[in-house]
Amino acid sequence: MIRVAIYLIVVGAIAYGVALFADRPGDVVITWQGLRIETSLLVLGAAILAAVVVLTFVLGLIRWMARSPIVLARLLRNRRGVRAYEAISHGLIAVGAGDIAAAQRFTAEVQRLAPGEPLALLLSAQAAQLNGDRDAAERAFRTMAARPDTKALALHGLFIEAQRRSDAAAARAYAEEAARIAPALGWAGTAVLEARCRDGNWAGALDLLEQQKRMLDKAAYRRQRAVLLTARALALEDSDRGAAKEYALEANKLAPDLVPAAALAGRLLAEGGQSRKANRVIDSAWRANPHPELAQAYAELRSGESARDRLKRIEAGAKRVPGHIEGALAVARAALDAQEFAEARSELAPYLERPTRRVCVLMARLERAERNDEGRAREWMARALNAPPDPQWTADGYVSDRWLPVSPVSGRIDAFQWRVPLTGAIAGPIIEPELPGPVSTAATSRDQNQNAVVPTSISARPSAPAPLQPEPVIPLVHAPDDPGPEVARESDAPAGEDGGWRKIFQ
């Protein structure tokens, strides 16, 4: 409405001006170099207006002719860009679909139309990965790494390629560079953290975790810090027990249900004469997560204690988790040590219908200690061979005799869980009974207290000494968030066998 009003006002002003000149005629005389031009004022105004219009048109035409090469080049460039965009789109779709021929065809077209574009470089790298040409993919990623806008993506691609050729040093260097230029990159921070854990650099891992604190939710941060503090405490247990106790207590404060932290803190507190505090730490973890390691730490809480007094304490602890098998097994072991055979038998009785391996071994001990019945003891040990397995520390299909802070397969922090291993493969020789000859007593992987009494070898020959434990962390196999396709999926399991680790066949 306002525009209409303004338009009417302008038209009215022009009409008024024309009428004003028409009502007040006058003559205009121009003399120039002997020429005399006489005309009216209205005609002179019309001539000037016409001259302005013609001059404007001529100037516009000249300007268009001068700019036509630029306009034509821009038009051709836009058309070339549209074609390149379509080729990149079709190429990425072909890569995603696994069409190698189409991906290569569109890659060649993109290289002809827009060879330096970031998406063109990415398409070239992914097409090379799809075709299995790792060298070409690495060259494309290195070209991208020279550009500031694609450097982070290029470092991720180079990291993946280094992982595929098992170059741990190069992979770590790329991850550290990516974490330096872009601290918010989750894959880079995770890779560097896992590398430091693999090296046993727990102090460096804790420092890096502090830098990533803002990118983690509070619960995940507390849990990961507790795991790393526990790993550092275990590493210092033999060299600096004071620092180990401090780290274990901090880990227990962050994650009271973390069994290794509570067990280590309880042991170190008991050594320092702080039995009451040790009892509180172990009891809190025991209520949240009954575990054999906690039962063992609780049993060893007071040195010089008689077997019957220890039995009374363990009975009190078992009452805090009524109906739990770990409480019954702990009481049965303490009763055997105190020679309270009837109580030990009553604790194991509810689990004899389908006994696990630890129950079978405890029953063998009971038969041997109470009745000196070697035949029944051997029968129970033979039953342990085919008995259901007990829970063990398990991560990604691997089981370990002891807790480890990271998975040996994926490198994940806090991957080990206390559960019955149901899937996976055994990383050592399969345990099978030898049919001929008598069956000897199973060698256990614990000391005479037999807290974890899973048989490790059953044979007529003397059992071999226990293998050495592996390093705390085994190098990674796969990296997260692969930016490109993978021709053949590599095995998640390491090629060699490592003492102390066992895969569980399904």
N, C-alpha and C positions, 0 to 999 in steps of 0.2 A: 504494500500500500504506500509506503514511504517513497519507494522507487517511482511509482506511477505519479505521485505528486511532484517529485523533483523533475520528472520528464515533462510534465505539463508546464511547470514553471519555466524550464529552459525553452521549450517551444514558444511559449507566450512571449518571453523576452526577445527571442529572435524575430518573431512576427511584429512586435512593437518597434524594434529597431528598423526593420524594413519599411514599415509604414511611416516611421519618423523621417527617414530619408526621402520617401516618396512624396510626403506632404511638404517638404522643404527642399525643393530642387535647387541646384546650384551648378555652376560651371567650373570645370577644372582645366587650366591651360598649362601645358608643359612645353617649354622651349629648350631644345638641346641640340647644339651644333647645326643651327639653321633650320631645324625641324620644329614645327609648331603643331602641337596636338591639343585639340579642344574636345572635351567630352563632359558628360554630366557626372556628378558625384556617385550616383547609383551604378552607372556603367563601370566606372573605375573600381568600385568595390567588388563588383562581380568579376572583373578581369583579374584583380589581385587574388581572389579566392580560387579562380580556375588555375592561375599560375601556381599557387601553392599545392593544389591537388596534383597537377602534372609533375611538379618537382618532387613531391613525395613519392609518386609512383616510380619515377626514374631512379631516385636514390634507392628505393627498395629493390628494384630490378638489379641495379649494380651490386648491391649488398648480397643478394641471393646468388648472383653469378660468382662473386668472390668466395662465398662460403660453400658453394656446391661440392667441391672436392672433400671438404671436411664432413659435410652431411652424408655424402655417398660412402665415405670410409666408415663413418659411424653406423650407417645402415648395414653395410657388409659385415662389420664387426659384431653387431647385434645378431645378425642372421647366423654368423659362425658360432657365436656363443650359444644360441639356441640349439644348433646342431650338436655342439659339444656336450651341452647339458643332457640332451636326449641320449647321446651315445654313452655318457657316464651312467645315466639312470639304467639303461638297458644292460650295460656291462655289470653293474653291481647286482642287478637282478639275476643275471646269468651266473655270477659267482655264487650268489646265495642258492641258486638252483643246482649248482654243480655242473653246469654246461661249459666244459673247458673250451670247446671250439668257438662258441658264441662269445665267451669272455675274452678270448684272444682276439677275435675279430673286432669287437668294440674297443678293446684296449688299443689296437693299432689305429683305429679311427680317431680315438681321443688323442693319442700321441701326435697325430697329424694336425688336428684342429686346435688343441690347447695343451701343448706338451708340458707347460710349467705350472698348470693349475694344481692346487692341493688335492682335489678329488681325483684328478687324473693320475697323480702319483700314487694315491691310495689304491685306485683301481689297478694300476700296474703291479703293485706289490701283492695285492690279493689274487690277481690272476696268476702271478708267478707261483704263489703258495699253492693255489689250486692245481697247477700243472706239476707241482713237485720240484720246481726250479728254485731251490733255496738261495742260490747265489744271486739270481736276478731279484728275488724278493729283498735280500739284504742290501743290494745296491739301491733299490728304490727307497728303502727305509733310510739309508744313509743320505740320499739326496734330500729326503724330507727333513732329516735332522739338521741340515744346513739352513733351514728356514725357521724363523722364530714362531710362525703361526702353526707349524706342523711338528715342531720338535718333540713335544710331549708324546704325540701319537707315534712318531718314529722311534722314540726310545722304547716304547712299549713293544713295538714290532721287533726291534733288535733284541730286546730282552727275551721275547718268545723264541726267536731263532737261536739265540745262544743256549736257551734251555733245551731246545731240540737236538742240538749237537753236543750236549752235555758239557758245555763250557761254563762252569759255575763262576769262574772269576769274571768273565765278560758279562754274564747275566747280572752279577752283583754290581758291577761298575755302572751298567745302564740303569739299574733300579736306583742306585744312590744318586746318579745324576738327575733322574726324573724326580726323585723326592726332594732334591735341592732346589730345582727350578719351579716345582709345583707341589708344595707340601700337602695339598688336598687330594692328591692322587692316591686312592686307596690301595691299588695294586703295588705301587712303588713302596709305600710304607710297609705293607705286609711282607713284600719280598725282602726288604732290608732287615726287617725284624726277624724273619725266619733265618736269614743268613747269619745274623748275629747269634741267634740261638744255636744254629748248627755249629758255630765256632766255639760255643760255650761262653760267649761274651755276654753274660747276664747283666752286668752293669750297663753296657752299651744298649742292650735291649730295653732295659728299664728307662734309660734316658730317652730313647726313641719313643717309647710308649707315652712318656710325659708330653712329648711334642705332639702326639696324635690324640691327646686327651679330648680336645674339642670336637674331634670327628667321631668319637665313640659315645654311646650312651653310658650313663653312670654305672649301671650294673655290669656291663661288659668290661668297662675299664677296671672296675674293682676286681673282677674275677681274673682278668688277664694279669693285672699287677700282682695279685696273690699267687698265681701260678709261677710267675717269673721270680718273685721273692722266695718262694719255696725252692725253686731250682737253684737259686744262688745260695740259699742256706745249705742245701744238700752238698753243693760243691765245696763249701767252706767247713763242713762238719768235721773233717779230720784235721784241718790246718788252723782254723780260728773258730773255736766253739762259741766264744762270746758273741762274735758277729753273726754266726749262724743262728744262735738263739734269738738275737734281736730281729733278724730277717724272718725267722719262722713265726715269732710272735706277731709281727706286723701282718704277715700273710694270714695268720689265723684270725686276726682282727677284721681283715677285709673279707675273708670267706671262712666263717666258722665251721662249715661243713666240708671243707677241703681236707680229706683224710691225711695225705702225706704231711701237710703243714701242722695239723693237730698232733699227729704221732711224733713228729720230730720235735715240736715245741714241748710236748709232754716229757719226752726223754731228756732233753737238755735242761728243762726246769728241775726234773727230779735229780739229775746229777748235781745241780747247784743247791740242793737242799730245799727247794721250793715245792714240796710235795703237794701241799694244798692247792696251790695255783695250777700245778700240773694236773691234778685230779679234776679241777674245774674245766680246764681246756679239753682234756680227753673226754670227760663226761658230756660236755656240750656237743662235741662232734659225734660221740657215740649215739646220743639221742637222735640226732639228725640223720646219721648215716652209719648204722652198725657195720663194722668192718673188722676183719681179722687183725690188721695192723694195729687198730685201736685196742683190740682185746689184748694183743701182745704187749703193747705199751702200758696198758693198765695193769697187766699181770706183773710187769717188771718195775712198777712204780716205786716199790719199797724194797730196797736191798736188805738181805738178811732176814726176811720175813719167812715164817714157817709156811709149809704147804697148806695147812688147815686154815691159817689166817688169810692166806691168799685166796683160798676157795670161798671163804665168807665174803670177801670183798667182791669177787667176781660174781657170786650169786646175787649180791645187791645190785651190781651193774646190769646183770641180765634181767632183773625185774623191771628195769626202766624201759626195756624193749620187749614186752611180753609176746611170746609166740614167734619170735624171730629166730631163725636157725643159727645165726651167728652167736646169739646169746647162749643157746643150748650147747653149741660146740665149744664155746669158751668155758662153760661150766664143766662139760665132760672132760676137757683136757686138764683143768685144775683138779677135778675129782680124781683123775687117774694119777696125777702127781701126789695127791694126798692119800692115795690108796683107798678112796671111798668108791669102791667098785659098783656098789648097788646104785649110788646116786648117778654115777657115770652112765650106767646101763639105762636108768630111767630117763635121763636126759636125751639119750640117743633113740629110745624106743619109738617115739612118734615118727622117726624118719627112716625106719628100717624097712618099711613096705617098698619104698623105691629109693634106696640109699644112693647118695652121691659118692664120689671118690673119697672125699675127706671122711665121710661117715664110715665107709668101708675100712679105711686105714685105722681110724680110731677104734672100730670094733675089733680089728686084728690086734691092736695094742691091748685092748681090754681082755681079749681071750688069752693072750700070752701072759699078761700080768696077773690076772685073777686066777685062772685055772691052769696056767702053764700048758695050754692046749695048742701045741704047734700046728696040729692038723687043721683045727678050726681057724687059726690065725692065717694059715696059707690059703684056706678057702676064701676068707674075706679079702685077702690080697688079690686072689684070682678074680673075685667079683669086681674089684676096683677097676679091672681092665675094661669091662664093658659097662661100667656104671655111668650114669649121666654126669657130665662135667660140672665142676663147680665154677662160680663166677671168677673171672680173672681180669686183669687190666687189659683192655681191648681197645684198639684204635684202628679203624680202616682195615679190618680183617686180620690184624696182627695182635698177638697176645704177648705179654711180657710178664716175667716174674716180679718185676718191680714197676712202680709208677714212673713215667717219663713226662716231662713238661710239654713236649710237642710230638706230633705224629711222625713216625719214620717214613710214611708214605706221602702224605700231603703237606707236612710241615705245619699243620694247624696247631695253634696253642690250645691247651686244655682239651685235647682230643681223646685222651684215654678215659674210659669209663669202666666201672666195676660191674661187669655183667657176664652172663654165660656166652661164650663165643659160639655163634651159630653158623657163621659164614666165613669164607676165606680159605686159605691154603696154608699148610704147614711149611715153615721155612727151614726145617731140618728133617732128619729121617723120621719116617712114620714109626710110631711105637706099636709093635706087634709082639704078641707072646710067641716064644719058640715052643713048638708042639712037643718035640722029644725032650725028655729029661724033666726033673723036678723043677718047680717054680720057686725061685728064691724071694726073699723079702724085697719089696720095692724100695728103691732109693728115693728119698724125698728131697725136695729142694729147700728144706729149712733145717734148722738145728734140732737138737733133741726135744725141744718143746713142741715141734711139729705143728706150727701154726698154719702153714700152707702145705698140706700133705698130699698134693697131687703127685702120683707116681711119675717119675721121669725115665725110668728104665726097669724093665722086668725081664730077667734072663737067668739062665742057669749059670752064666759066668759072672764073675764079680763086676759090679757096675763101674763104669769109667768115671773119673772125676768130672765135676760140673764144668761146663764150658765157661770161658770168660764172658763177662757181660759186655755188650756193645757200648759204643760211645753214646752219650745222652741223646744226640740228634743224628739222624741219617739224612743225607742230602735229599732235596726235593726231586720229584719226578715231573710233575705237571705244574704249570703256572696258571694262575687264575686269569679270567677275562682275556682269552686269546683274541686279538683283533682280527685275525684272518682265518680262513678255512684250513683244515688239516687233512692231508691226503689219507694217511693211515693212522689210526689211533694207536699210540704206543702203549705198552703194558704199564700198568700202575705199579707192578711189583718189581723190586730190584732184581738184577740178573743173578747176583751171587747170594749165597746163604751167609747168614751172620749169626754167630754164636749168641745164644741167649734169646733169640727171637724164634717164634714158631708160628707158622700159618696153620689155620684150622681148616681141614677139608670139610666141605659141606656134607 
